[in-house]
Amino acid sequence: MSEQSPFLPEKDSAAPEPSPWGFRIALFLTAIYLLYRLGQGVIWLIDRF
């Protein structure tokens, strides 16, 4: 069983590339938007009840 499985990555594989900066910005802006909408929902619930 000294053979490596073809489904596993090679042991000498390079480090994974970092995510692009545009993707990070999109995630950051999405998180801000969702927090803003969550705040709106909480305020709506408080006013409704």
C-alpha positions as CSV (number, residue, x, y, z in Angstrom):
1,M,0.0,0.0,0.0
2,S,2.8,2.4,-0.7
3,E,1.0,3.8,-3.7
4,Q,-0.7,7.1,-3.1
5,S,-4.4,7.2,-3.9
6,P,-5.3,9.1,-7.1
7,F,-8.0,11.0,-5.2
8,L,-5.6,12.6,-2.6
9,P,-3.5,15.6,-3.4
10,E,0.2,15.1,-3.9
11,K,2.4,15.6,-0.9
12,D,4.6,18.2,-2.7
13,S,1.7,20.4,-3.8
14,A,2.2,24.1,-3.6
15,A,0.4,26.3,-1.1
16,P,-3.1,27.3,-2.2
17,E,-3.5,30.6,-3.9
18,P,-5.0,33.4,-1.8
19,S,-8.5,34.6,-2.8
20,P,-8.6,37.6,-5.1
21,W,-9.1,41.0,-3.5
22,G,-12.3,41.6,-5.4
23,F,-13.8,38.5,-3.9
24,R,-12.8,39.6,-0.4
25,I,-14.4,43.1,-1.0
26,A,-17.6,41.4,-2.2
27,L,-17.8,39.3,0.9
28,F,-17.1,42.3,3.1
29,L,-19.8,44.4,1.5
30,T,-22.3,41.5,1.5
31,A,-21.7,41.1,5.3
32,I,-22.3,44.8,5.9
33,Y,-25.5,44.7,3.8
34,L,-26.8,41.7,5.7
35,L,-26.1,43.3,9.0
36,Y,-27.9,46.5,7.9
37,R,-30.9,44.5,6.8
38,L,-30.8,42.5,10.1
39,G,-30.9,45.8,12.0
40,Q,-33.9,47.0,9.9
41,G,-35.7,43.7,10.7
42,V,-35.1,44.1,14.4
43,I,-36.3,47.6,14.4
44,W,-39.4,46.6,12.4
45,L,-40.1,43.8,14.9
46,I,-39.8,46.2,17.8
47,D,-42.2,48.7,16.2
48,R,-44.6,46.0,15.2
49,F,-45.0,44.5,18.7
